[in-house]
Amino acid sequence: MPLPILLRKLMRHLSAPELRVLVYLHLRVSKHGICYPTQEKWRSSWVLAHKESGAILEEARGEKADLHEIVDGKKFYLVHDPRIGLQHLIDTGVMRAEELEELNQLCSDLSQTPFEAQQQLPSAHSPPTNH
């Protein structure tokens, strides 16, 4: 499955280990949005970042906290559309107004629904809020 184009706009808000984990999961996800790599696959696929960056799997920058479930000894990860993480960045005021404008231009180019902010976002001239 190809990486979603909107992932480009999420990348700048992720650390390098978080990005490696997220890309790995997106590349291994099924058509149902589920990925279940074994520990051996994690190790053999250079994603040891899982240990140093487990937060992205649990919080996924605003995605649901129940991203994984263990069934029959396998850990299953539900890989959400990047729109969920992007909307979280908008809702928490982490995304700046200029970024939202760029994001919505990309959505327009892709004929996708634009994002909306429920509050005024910080601009490049004001510090972002951290909630």
N, C-alpha and C positions, 0 to 999 in steps of 0.2 A: 504494500500500500504506500503510495507517495506521501511525503510530508505535506501537511496543509500549508498553503501559502501564508495564511494569517499567522503562522508560527514565527514568521520574520519579525513581526511587531512585538512578540512576546519575548524574543531572545535577549533584548537589551536589559530586561529585568531579571534575568537568571544568571546565576554564577556558572562558571565553566562546568563543574561537576553536575549541577542541576540540569544544564542543557544536554550533557552527554547522556544522562539517565533518560530524560524525556525523549530525545531523538531515538535512543535505543528502543524504548517502549513503542514509539510510533512506527518504527521500522519493523517491529515484530508483531504488531497488533493484528487480530483477525478482522474480518469484515463486520463483526459484531462489537468491535471496540474493546476486546479482551486480549490480554497478553499474559502468558504464564511461563516465563522462563524458569528453568531449574537453576539451582545454585551453581551447577557446573557451567551452564550457559552464561550466567552473570560473570563468573570468573574468566571463562575463555573468551568472552566478548569485550574485554577491556572495561567493563562497567563496574569496577571496584569502587567507583564513585558512589555507589549505592550506600556503602557504609558511611562515608564521610558526608553524604548529602541525603540521608534518609528523609529529611524534612520535605523534600520536593515530592516524595512518594506519598507522604502522609497528608501534607497540606496542599501540595501542587499549586501553590500561589493562588489559593482561594477555591480550588476545586474541592469536591467533597472529601471529607476526612476519612470516609470508608472506601478509599481507593482499592484496598486489597482485602482479600478474604482467603483463608486457608481451607482447602478442601482436599481430603485424601493426601495430605502432605505436600500439596502443591499450593503455591501462593499465586493467586490470580489478581491481576491489576486491570482495573477499568480505566482505559485511556480516553479522557474526555477531549472533545473538540477544543481547540485553543480559544474559542470564543468565550468559554466559561472563565478561564484565567484572565483574559483581557477584560471582561466585564467586571471581574473582581478588582482589577487594578484601577478601573474607572470609578467603581463604587467607593473604594477606599481612598481616593484622591491621590494615589501613587502616580497615576498617569497624568502627564501635563496636558494642557489644552491643545498645544501644538501637536503632540503625539496623537491625540484623539482626532484632530483634523486630518493628519496623514493617514491614520487608520481608516477613517471613513472615506477618504479618497480611494484607498485600495479596495474597500468594500464596494464602492461605486464602480470601479474598474472591473471587478469580479461579478457584478450584478448581484451583490449580497446585501442583506439588510444592514443599514448603518447602526452604529452603537449610539446610545444616548447616555448622557450624564445626568444624574438626578440632582447634582449640586454643581456649583461652579468649580472647575478644575484649576489648579495653580498654573500659572504661565511660566515661561522661561525666566521671567524677572522676579518670580516669587518662589520661596522654598516649598517643596511638596509636603503634604501632611502625611504623617505616619500613624495609621490607626491600627 
